[in-house]
Amino acid sequence: MAYLDEKKVSHILQSLREMDYGSLVITVHNDEITQIDKTEKKRFSLNKKAEVKKT
């Protein structure tokens, strides 16, 4: 790839900075970035509820 579009590179870097978990897919066609797909995952910890004893 001889030429890198600064706007596209900036978008890629910003997407990576904002992501904690996930993937970034960069599609290249004829030596040019044509598409960027971002899949981000949000993870939540499991909080078990305290069991209530029945009397």
C-alpha positions as a Markdown table, in Angstrom:
| # | Residue | x | y | z |
|---|---|---|---|---|
| 1 | Met | 0.0 | 0.0 | 0.0 |
| 2 | Ala | 1.8 | 3.1 | -1.2 |
| 3 | Tyr | -0.5 | 5.8 | 0.1 |
| 4 | Leu | -2.3 | 5.9 | 3.5 |
| 5 | Asp | -5.2 | 8.2 | 3.8 |
| 6 | Glu | -4.7 | 10.0 | 7.1 |
| 7 | Lys | -8.4 | 10.3 | 7.8 |
| 8 | Lys | -8.8 | 6.5 | 7.5 |
| 9 | Val | -5.8 | 5.8 | 9.6 |
| 10 | Ser | -7.0 | 8.2 | 12.2 |
| 11 | His | -10.4 | 6.5 | 12.3 |
| 12 | Ile | -8.8 | 3.1 | 12.8 |
| 13 | Leu | -6.6 | 4.3 | 15.6 |
| 14 | Gln | -9.5 | 6.1 | 17.3 |
| 15 | Ser | -11.7 | 2.9 | 17.0 |
| 16 | Leu | -8.9 | 0.9 | 18.7 |
| 17 | Arg | -8.5 | 3.4 | 21.5 |
| 18 | Glu | -12.3 | 3.3 | 22.3 |
| 19 | Met | -12.6 | -0.5 | 22.3 |
| 20 | Asp | -12.0 | -2.7 | 25.4 |
| 21 | Tyr | -13.1 | -6.0 | 23.8 |
| 22 | Gly | -14.0 | -6.8 | 20.2 |
| 23 | Ser | -12.6 | -6.8 | 16.7 |
| 24 | Leu | -11.8 | -4.4 | 13.9 |
| 25 | Val | -11.9 | -5.7 | 10.3 |
| 26 | Ile | -10.3 | -3.6 | 7.7 |
| 27 | Thr | -11.3 | -4.4 | 4.1 |
| 28 | Val | -8.8 | -3.5 | 1.3 |
| 29 | His | -9.6 | -3.4 | -2.4 |
| 30 | Asn | -7.1 | -2.4 | -5.1 |
| 31 | Asp | -4.6 | -1.1 | -2.5 |
| 32 | Glu | -7.2 | 1.1 | -0.8 |
| 33 | Ile | -9.1 | 0.8 | 2.5 |
| 34 | Thr | -12.7 | 0.5 | 1.4 |
| 35 | Gln | -14.4 | -0.5 | 4.6 |
| 36 | Ile | -13.9 | -0.7 | 8.4 |
| 37 | Asp | -16.1 | -2.9 | 10.5 |
| 38 | Lys | -16.1 | -2.7 | 14.3 |
| 39 | Thr | -17.6 | -5.3 | 16.5 |
| 40 | Glu | -17.5 | -4.3 | 20.2 |
| 41 | Lys | -18.3 | -6.6 | 23.1 |
| 42 | Lys | -19.5 | -5.4 | 26.4 |
| 43 | Arg | -18.8 | -7.7 | 29.3 |
| 44 | Phe | -20.7 | -7.6 | 32.6 |
| 45 | Ser | -19.6 | -9.4 | 35.8 |
| 46 | Leu | -22.1 | -11.9 | 37.2 |
| 47 | Asn | -23.5 | -10.8 | 40.6 |
| 48 | Lys | -25.2 | -13.6 | 42.4 |
| 49 | Lys | -28.1 | -12.6 | 44.5 |
| 50 | Ala | -28.0 | -13.5 | 48.1 |
| 51 | Glu | -30.3 | -16.4 | 48.9 |
| 52 | Val | -33.1 | -15.5 | 51.2 |
| 53 | Lys | -33.9 | -18.2 | 53.8 |
| 54 | Lys | -37.6 | -19.1 | 54.1 |
| 55 | Thr | -38.8 | -19.6 | 57.7 |
